[in-house]
Amino acid sequence: MTRIRAVTVEIAWQLGRRRRPLMLWAIGLTAVAAIYVPLYPSIGGEQMQALVDSLPAEMTAALGYDRLGSAAGYLTATVFGLLGPALMLVFGIGLGARTVAGEEEAGELELAAAAPVRRDDLLAGRVIALHTQIAVLAVVTFAASALLSASVGLDVSVGGIAAASLGLNLLVIAFATITLAAGAVSGRRGVALAVGAATAVAAFVADAVAGMLDDGAVIEALSPFSWYLASDPVVNGVPLTAYARLGVVTLIAWAVAHDRFRRRDLGV
């Protein structure tokens, strides 16, 4: 079996066994867009801005609600700034923890590693399958948001929605790969979940509170959430440098997972 074929077989196996959960998560993300996007024409504009102005400025800035006065800001704050990332991060971190550490704890990884396949290829197939599933959810989020925005007449460009969806994809892939790497190092699903969730929450909090601190610019610059949304991609398009940083984080985490996984004692 060639190496490319081995990776392809592993990808197909991983995707095939996860297709039903993936479909349910896609439905959930579509529902988020379907709930929030059509609300804007009836509650947006001046009414929404008046509500935002009545709240404490620090709270609205921390939650991203200071953007709610415009259609693009509303879409950013609801779909791309809060519920979309929350749902996709739960999916990505959970799957990242299960992909290596979860199967090792369940005794399934040893059987896969005993096959005549290089560990490098086994891991590559699993990482690519993980990234592919996250990308599918990002595409679903894009399609639902774009179609619903057009149907209710939101003044938001398709390119802006695509830029935000790409950033959401890169953000979740980065944290999911960090989680997978933690599982490859520790061999424990609980440790992987803790590392993935803790880093994601820390990044979100850092981005949220950065504006309230004197040295907040430094903290904001270190937060992947800031790389994702600080440049307002729904309005301004793809921030190449910021999104490239998310890609670098993913590659570093993948390299760590690769180094540790090929040297782990799996009993085979």
Sequence and secondary structure as in RCSB ss.txt:
>XXXX:A:sequence
MTRIRAVTVEIAWQLGRRRRPLMLWAIGLTAVAAIYVPLYPSIGGEQMQALVDSLPAEMTAALGYDRLGSAAGYL
TATVFGLLGPALMLVFGIGLGARTVAGEEEAGELELAAAAPVRRDDLLAGRVIALHTQIAVLAVVTFAASALLSA
SVGLDVSVGGIAAASLGLNLLVIAFATITLAAGAVSGRRGVALAVGAATAVAAFVADAVAGMLDDGAVIEALSPF
SWYLASDPVVNGVPLTAYARLGVVTLIAWAVAHDRFRRRDLGV
>XXXX:A:secstr
  HHHHHHHHHHHHHHHTHHHHHHHHHHHHHHHHHHGGGHHHH THHHHHHHHTS HHHHHHHTGGGTTSHHHHH
IIIIIIIIHHHHHHHHHHHHHHIIIIIHHHTT HHHHHTSSS HHHHHHHHHHHHHHHHHHHHHHHHHHHHHHHH
HHT S  HHHHHHHHHHHHHHHHHHHHHHHHHHHHH  HHHHHHHHHHHHHHHHHHHHHGGGSTTHHHHHHH HH
HHHHTT HHHH   HHHHHHHHHHHHHHHHHHHHHHTT     
